[in-house]
Amino acid sequence: MLQLLDFFKNEGFDIVFTSTASKSELSLDLDALGIKSRDIMLNDSGFDDFIKDINPTVVLFDRFLTEEQFGWRISENVPNAIKILDTEDLHSLRKVREVSHKKEVPFSLRTWLQEDITKREVASILRCDLSLMVSTFEVQLLTETLKIDSNLLLHLPFLLEKIQYAEQEAWSDFDERINFVCIGNGKHAPNVDAVLWLSKEIWPLIRKALPEAEVSVYGAYMPQQVNQLHKPEIGFLIKGWTEDVNEVFENTRVNLAPLRFGAGIKGKLTTAMQNGTPSVTTAIGAEGMHDGLPWSGVVAETPENFAREAIQLYRNRKDWKKSQQNGLDLINQLYNKQKLRERFSLVLNNLQRNLEEHRIHNFMGNLVQHQTLQSTKYLSKWIEEKNKKK
C-alpha cells in the first residue's frame, strides 16, 4: 500500500487516505508524507457527501471487502471515478487452501469455484475498472480458469528498488553469516502453521545434522502456541517482533519459509533476496514469484526434503552464492520499481482516456454492478437505520 501511495504521489495526484480502522501508536504518520487522512464509518450515508466533496478521479480499494462496502457508493456518487482494486492476494484462494489443509484433503479448483467467498471476490474484481494482481499464478487462474478479460487485470507485484553492484558488494559474505531465520506475522494463519510445522517435523532433522545451529523466529503478535516453542536447548528461538528485519537477514545464512497454504507473493522472501539471503520454501511459498526464472534457494515439499535442502544450502558455499545471485536477478528483473511504475502509469493513462469504452466492453462487470446496487445498497441502508434506532 505504501508503494502504491508513493506511485500516485509521484504521478502528481493529491491523495486522501480513508479508513474505518482506528489509529494506533504504530500507525504511519501520513501527514509527514504529505498525504491527507480522514476517518470514515461503515454503513454511513455521510460518506456520500464526503466523497462528492472530494470528487476523486481515481479510487483505490484495499482488498475486496472494502470494495464491497464502499464500491456502490463510489459508483452512485462519483460515477466517473476510475475504480481500482488492490487485491493484495486472492483471499478466497488462501482461505479455501487453509480449510483444505485443516481438513487434510487436497486443495482443488472445483472446491474453490464453489465457495461463496470466491464468488464475492470475483464479483468485486468484475465491478472494478482494474484489479492489481501481485501473483502471476493468480492472473493465470483468473484469465484461464474464469475467462476474465485480461484488460481488467494488471500484474503489479512489489515495487522494489533495483539492487546496485555496490549494495551487493556490501552484503555480508557466506562465512560472515550464521544460523537460520523464519519470519512472519503471528496474526497470519499460514505463518503460524509454518512455525509449528518447522518446530515439529523439520527443525529436528536440521538440528541432528547441524547440532550447533539455531533458528530465530521473528514476527509480531505471536500466539501462545508459538511462544511456548521457545527452546534454547535445541536451538529453536522465538524472538517476536524485530525493529530491523533487514539487519536480521543481513546476518543470517539461510531463510526458512515452510508455508503449507496461502496465496499471493511473500514479502519475507523478497526481503531476504534484497539482503542476499537464500531461502528454502515450498511451492506455495514461491508460487507466482519467479516467473520461470531460477529460485533464490530451493523449493521443497516434504519435511525430509526441506531439511536436506536447508542443510545443503547452509553447508555449500557454491550453491549458496548461486542462490544469492538468483535472488538479485529476480529483484532486478521482476520487481524493478521503475519498470513496474511505467507499466502502471501507461495502463492508468489509457483508462483515463478511454474509460467509457472500457466499461462498455466489461458487460459482466456492468451486470454484477447492477445487481449489487439493488442488494448491497439497501442492506447497507437498512443497517444504517437500525444503528440510528440503537
C-alpha positions as CSV (number, residue, x, y, z in Angstrom):
1,M,0.0,0.0,0.0
2,L,2.9,2.4,0.8
3,Q,4.4,1.6,-2.6
4,L,1.1,2.4,-4.3
5,L,0.7,5.7,-2.4
6,D,4.2,6.6,-3.4
7,F,3.3,5.8,-7.1
8,F,0.2,8.1,-7.1
9,K,2.2,10.9,-5.3
10,N,4.9,10.5,-8.0
11,E,2.2,10.8,-10.7
12,G,1.1,14.1,-9.3
13,F,-2.1,13.1,-7.6
14,D,-3.5,14.7,-4.4
15,I,-4.1,11.8,-2.1
16,V,-6.8,11.4,0.6
17,F,-6.4,8.2,2.6
18,T,-9.5,7.0,4.3
19,S,-10.1,4.1,6.7
20,T,-12.6,2.6,9.1
21,A,-9.8,1.3,11.3
22,S,-8.8,3.2,14.4
23,K,-5.4,4.8,14.5
24,S,-2.8,3.4,16.9
25,E,0.6,4.4,18.2
26,L,2.0,2.2,15.4
27,S,0.0,3.9,12.6
28,L,2.0,5.6,9.9
29,D,2.3,9.4,10.0
30,L,0.6,10.1,6.7
31,D,0.8,13.9,7.2
32,A,4.5,13.7,7.2
33,L,4.3,12.1,3.8
34,G,2.1,14.9,2.5
35,I,-1.0,12.7,2.5
36,K,-4.3,13.8,3.9
37,S,-6.2,11.2,6.0
38,R,-9.8,11.0,7.1
39,D,-11.8,8.6,9.3
40,I,-14.9,7.0,7.8
41,M,-17.5,4.7,9.1
42,L,-19.3,1.6,7.7
43,N,-22.9,2.0,6.6
44,D,-22.9,5.7,6.9
45,S,-24.6,8.0,4.3
46,G,-22.3,10.8,5.5
47,F,-19.7,9.1,3.3
48,D,-21.7,10.1,0.2
49,D,-21.3,13.9,0.9
50,F,-17.7,13.3,1.8
51,I,-16.8,11.6,-1.5
52,K,-18.8,14.0,-3.6
53,D,-17.0,16.9,-2.0
54,I,-13.6,15.3,-2.8
55,N,-14.8,14.2,-6.3
56,P,-11.8,11.9,-6.9
57,T,-10.6,10.9,-10.4
58,V,-9.3,7.6,-9.1
59,V,-10.5,5.5,-6.1
60,L,-8.2,2.6,-4.9
61,F,-9.8,-0.1,-2.7
62,D,-7.7,-2.0,-0.3
63,R,-8.9,-5.6,-0.9
64,F,-12.3,-6.7,-1.9
65,L,-14.1,-6.3,1.4
66,T,-13.5,-2.6,1.2
67,E,-14.9,-2.5,-2.3
68,E,-18.0,-4.4,-1.2
69,Q,-18.7,-1.8,1.5
70,F,-17.9,1.4,-0.5
71,G,-17.9,0.5,-4.2
72,W,-21.6,1.1,-4.8
73,R,-21.4,4.5,-3.0
74,I,-18.5,5.4,-5.3
75,S,-20.5,4.4,-8.4
76,E,-23.5,6.3,-7.3
77,N,-21.9,9.5,-6.1
78,V,-18.8,9.9,-8.3
79,P,-19.6,7.6,-11.3
80,N,-16.7,8.9,-13.4
81,A,-14.0,7.9,-10.9
82,I,-11.8,5.1,-12.0
83,K,-12.2,2.2,-9.6
84,I,-9.1,0.2,-8.8
85,L,-9.0,-2.9,-6.6
86,D,-5.7,-3.7,-4.9
87,T,-6.3,-7.5,-4.3
88,E,-3.1,-8.0,-2.2
89,D,-3.7,-11.6,-2.9
90,L,-6.8,-13.7,-3.8
91,H,-8.2,-14.0,-0.3
92,S,-10.6,-16.7,-1.4
93,L,-7.7,-18.9,-2.7
94,R,-5.9,-18.5,0.6
95,K,-9.0,-19.3,2.7
96,V,-10.0,-22.4,0.7
97,R,-6.5,-23.7,0.8
98,E,-6.4,-23.2,4.6
99,V,-9.7,-25.1,5.1
100,S,-8.5,-27.9,2.8
101,H,-5.2,-28.1,4.8
102,K,-7.1,-28.3,8.1
103,K,-9.4,-31.0,6.8
104,E,-6.3,-32.8,5.5
105,V,-7.8,-33.0,2.0
106,P,-6.1,-31.9,-1.3
107,F,-7.0,-28.4,-2.5
108,S,-9.0,-28.4,-5.7
109,L,-10.1,-25.7,-8.0
110,R,-13.5,-27.3,-8.0
111,T,-13.9,-26.6,-4.3
112,W,-12.5,-23.0,-4.8
113,L,-15.1,-22.3,-7.5
114,Q,-18.0,-23.4,-5.3
115,E,-17.2,-21.2,-2.3
116,D,-19.2,-18.0,-1.6
117,I,-16.1,-16.1,-0.8
118,T,-14.7,-16.8,-4.3
119,K,-17.9,-15.5,-5.9
120,R,-17.8,-12.4,-3.8
121,E,-14.2,-11.7,-4.6
122,V,-14.6,-12.3,-8.3
123,A,-17.7,-10.1,-8.4
124,S,-15.6,-7.3,-6.8
125,I,-13.0,-7.7,-9.5
126,L,-15.6,-7.5,-12.2
127,R,-17.2,-4.4,-10.7
128,C,-13.8,-2.5,-10.8
129,D,-12.2,-1.0,-13.8
130,L,-8.8,-2.5,-12.9
131,S,-7.6,-5.0,-10.4
132,L,-3.9,-5.1,-9.3
133,M,-2.6,-8.6,-9.0
134,V,0.7,-9.5,-7.3
135,S,1.0,-13.1,-8.4
136,T,1.4,-14.4,-11.9
137,F,-0.3,-17.6,-10.8
138,E,-3.4,-15.7,-9.8
139,V,-3.5,-13.7,-13.0
140,Q,-3.4,-17.0,-14.9
141,L,-6.0,-18.5,-12.6
142,L,-8.5,-15.7,-13.3
143,T,-7.9,-15.4,-17.1
144,E,-7.6,-19.1,-17.9
145,T,-10.0,-20.8,-15.4
146,L,-12.6,-18.0,-15.1
147,K,-12.0,-16.4,-18.5
148,I,-11.8,-12.9,-17.0
149,D,-10.8,-10.2,-19.5
150,S,-7.1,-9.6,-19.1
151,N,-7.8,-5.8,-19.7
152,L,-9.4,-5.8,-16.2
153,L,-6.2,-7.1,-14.5
154,L,-2.7,-5.7,-14.1
155,H,0.2,-7.8,-12.8
156,L,1.8,-5.4,-10.3
157,P,4.0,-7.1,-7.7
158,F,6.1,-5.4,-5.1
159,L,7.7,-2.2,-6.5
160,L,11.3,-2.6,-5.3
161,E,14.5,-0.6,-5.9
162,K,17.0,-2.1,-8.2
163,I,19.9,-3.7,-6.3
164,Q,23.1,-1.9,-7.4
165,Y,26.5,-3.6,-7.6
166,A,27.8,-1.5,-4.7
167,E,25.0,-2.8,-2.5
168,Q,25.7,-6.4,-3.4
169,E,29.4,-5.9,-2.6
170,A,28.4,-4.6,0.9
171,W,26.5,-7.8,1.8
172,S,27.9,-10.0,4.4
173,D,29.6,-13.0,2.8
174,F,28.8,-16.7,3.4
175,D,31.4,-17.1,6.1
176,E,30.3,-14.0,7.9
177,R,26.7,-15.3,8.3
178,I,25.4,-17.9,10.7
179,N,22.2,-19.8,11.5
180,F,18.7,-19.8,10.1
181,V,15.7,-17.4,10.4
182,C,11.9,-17.8,10.0
183,I,9.8,-14.6,9.8
184,G,6.1,-14.0,9.7
185,N,3.3,-12.1,11.5
186,G,1.6,-14.2,14.1
187,K,-1.9,-12.9,13.1
188,H,-1.5,-14.6,9.7
189,A,-2.6,-18.3,9.8
190,P,-0.1,-19.6,7.2
191,N,2.8,-18.2,9.2
192,V,1.7,-19.8,12.5
193,D,1.2,-23.2,10.7
194,A,4.7,-22.8,9.1
195,V,6.4,-22.3,12.5
196,L,4.5,-25.2,14.0
197,W,5.5,-27.5,11.1
198,L,9.1,-26.3,11.3
199,S,9.3,-27.0,15.0
200,K,7.7,-30.4,14.9
201,E,8.9,-32.0,11.8
202,I,11.7,-30.0,10.0
203,W,13.9,-28.5,12.7
204,P,14.7,-31.8,14.5
205,L,16.2,-33.1,11.2
206,I,18.2,-30.0,10.6
207,R,19.5,-29.9,14.2
208,K,20.6,-33.5,14.0
209,A,22.9,-32.7,11.1
210,L,23.9,-29.3,12.4
211,P,24.0,-29.7,16.3
212,E,25.3,-26.1,16.8
213,A,22.8,-24.4,14.5
214,E,20.0,-22.2,15.7
215,V,16.8,-20.8,14.1
216,S,15.4,-17.5,15.2
217,V,11.6,-17.0,14.7
218,Y,10.6,-13.4,14.3
219,G,7.1,-11.8,14.0
220,A,4.7,-9.6,15.8
221,Y,1.6,-10.9,17.6
222,M,2.8,-14.5,18.1
223,P,0.2,-16.6,19.7
224,Q,0.9,-18.7,22.9
225,Q,1.2,-21.9,20.9
226,V,4.2,-20.4,19.1
227,N,5.7,-18.7,22.1
228,Q,5.8,-21.9,24.0
229,L,8.0,-23.5,21.3
230,H,11.0,-21.4,22.6
231,K,13.6,-24.0,23.5
232,P,17.2,-22.7,23.5
233,E,18.5,-26.1,24.4
234,I,17.6,-27.3,20.8
235,G,18.4,-24.0,19.1
236,F,14.7,-23.1,18.5
237,L,14.4,-19.4,19.5
238,I,11.1,-17.4,19.5
239,K,12.2,-13.7,19.3
240,G,8.9,-12.0,18.4
241,W,8.9,-8.5,16.7
242,T,12.0,-7.1,15.3
243,E,12.7,-3.4,14.6
244,D,15.0,-4.0,11.7
245,V,14.2,-7.0,9.5
246,N,17.0,-6.1,7.1
247,E,19.6,-6.4,9.8
248,V,18.3,-9.8,10.7
249,F,18.5,-11.1,7.2
250,E,21.9,-9.5,6.6
251,N,23.4,-11.6,9.4
252,T,21.6,-14.9,8.7
253,R,22.8,-17.5,6.2
254,V,19.5,-19.2,5.3
255,N,15.9,-18.2,5.4
256,L,13.3,-20.9,6.1
257,A,9.7,-20.4,4.9
258,P,7.8,-23.7,5.2
259,L,4.4,-22.5,4.0
260,R,1.7,-25.1,3.5
261,F,-1.1,-22.9,2.4
262,G,-1.6,-19.2,1.4
263,A,-1.8,-17.0,-1.7
264,G,-0.2,-14.0,-3.3
265,I,3.5,-13.4,-3.0
266,K,5.6,-13.2,0.1
267,G,7.3,-10.1,1.4
268,K,9.6,-12.2,3.7
269,L,11.0,-13.9,0.5
270,T,11.7,-10.7,-1.5
271,T,13.2,-9.0,1.6
272,A,15.5,-12.0,2.0
273,M,16.6,-11.6,-1.6
274,Q,17.2,-7.8,-1.1
275,N,19.6,-8.7,1.7
276,G,21.4,-11.6,-0.2
277,T,19.8,-14.3,1.9
278,P,18.8,-17.5,0.1
279,S,15.5,-19.2,1.1
280,V,14.2,-22.7,1.3
281,T,10.4,-22.7,0.9
282,T,7.6,-24.7,-0.6
283,A,5.8,-24.5,-3.9
284,I,3.1,-22.4,-2.2
285,G,5.8,-20.0,-0.9
286,A,7.4,-19.5,-4.3
287,E,4.2,-19.5,-6.2
288,G,3.8,-16.6,-8.7
289,M,7.1,-15.1,-7.6
290,H,9.8,-16.1,-10.1
291,D,8.0,-16.4,-13.5
292,G,10.2,-19.3,-14.7
293,L,13.5,-17.8,-13.5
294,P,15.7,-19.8,-11.1
295,W,14.6,-19.6,-7.5
296,S,16.7,-17.8,-4.9
297,G,17.4,-21.0,-3.0
298,V,15.4,-24.3,-3.1
299,V,11.8,-25.3,-3.3
300,A,10.9,-28.5,-1.3
301,E,7.7,-30.1,-0.1
302,T,8.3,-32.9,2.5
303,P,9.9,-32.3,5.8
304,E,12.8,-34.7,4.8
305,N,13.4,-32.8,1.5
306,F,13.0,-29.4,3.2
307,A,15.6,-30.3,5.9
308,R,18.0,-31.9,3.4
309,E,18.0,-28.9,1.1
310,A,18.3,-26.4,4.0
311,I,21.3,-28.3,5.3
312,Q,22.9,-28.5,1.8
313,L,22.4,-24.7,1.2
314,Y,23.8,-24.0,4.7
315,R,26.9,-26.0,4.1
316,N,27.7,-25.4,0.4
317,R,29.2,-22.0,-0.4
318,K,28.9,-22.5,-4.1
319,D,25.2,-23.4,-4.0
320,W,24.6,-20.5,-1.6
321,K,26.3,-17.9,-3.8
322,K,24.4,-19.1,-6.9
323,S,21.1,-18.8,-5.0
324,Q,22.0,-15.4,-3.8
325,Q,22.7,-14.3,-7.4
326,N,19.3,-15.8,-8.5
327,G,17.6,-13.6,-5.9
328,L,19.4,-10.5,-7.1
329,D,18.3,-11.3,-10.7
330,L,14.7,-11.8,-9.6
331,I,14.5,-8.4,-7.8
332,N,16.1,-6.5,-10.7
333,Q,14.1,-8.2,-13.5
334,L,10.7,-8.9,-12.0
335,Y,10.3,-6.4,-9.2
336,N,12.0,-3.4,-10.8
337,K,10.2,-0.4,-9.4
338,Q,10.9,1.9,-12.4
339,K,9.6,-0.6,-15.0
340,L,6.5,-1.5,-12.9
341,R,5.7,2.2,-12.4
342,E,5.9,2.8,-16.1
343,R,3.6,-0.2,-16.8
344,F,1.0,1.0,-14.2
345,S,1.2,4.6,-15.5
346,L,0.6,3.6,-19.1
347,V,-2.5,1.5,-18.1
348,L,-3.8,4.3,-15.9
349,N,-3.5,6.9,-18.6
350,N,-5.2,4.6,-21.1
351,L,-8.1,4.2,-18.6
352,Q,-8.4,7.9,-18.1
353,R,-8.7,8.5,-21.9
354,N,-11.0,5.5,-22.7
355,L,-13.0,4.8,-19.5
356,E,-16.4,4.8,-21.2
357,E,-15.3,2.4,-23.9
358,H,-13.5,0.2,-21.3
359,R,-16.7,-0.1,-19.3
360,I,-18.9,-0.8,-22.3
361,H,-16.7,-3.9,-23.0
362,N,-16.9,-5.0,-19.4
363,F,-20.5,-6.3,-19.7
364,M,-20.3,-8.9,-16.9
365,G,-19.0,-6.1,-14.7
366,N,-21.9,-3.9,-15.6
367,L,-24.3,-6.8,-14.9
368,V,-22.7,-7.5,-11.4
369,Q,-22.7,-3.8,-10.7
370,H,-26.4,-3.5,-11.4
371,Q,-27.3,-6.4,-9.1
372,T,-25.0,-5.0,-6.4
373,L,-26.8,-1.7,-6.3
374,Q,-30.0,-3.5,-5.8
375,S,-28.8,-5.6,-2.9
376,T,-25.7,-4.3,-1.1
377,K,-27.0,-0.7,-1.2
378,Y,-30.3,-1.5,0.5
379,L,-28.7,-3.8,3.0
380,S,-26.3,-1.0,4.0
381,K,-29.2,1.5,4.3
382,W,-31.1,-1.0,6.5
383,I,-28.1,-1.4,8.8
384,E,-27.7,2.4,9.0
385,E,-31.3,2.8,10.0
386,K,-31.0,0.0,12.6
387,N,-28.0,1.7,14.1
388,K,-29.8,5.0,14.3
389,K,-32.6,3.4,16.4
390,K,-30.0,1.9,18.7
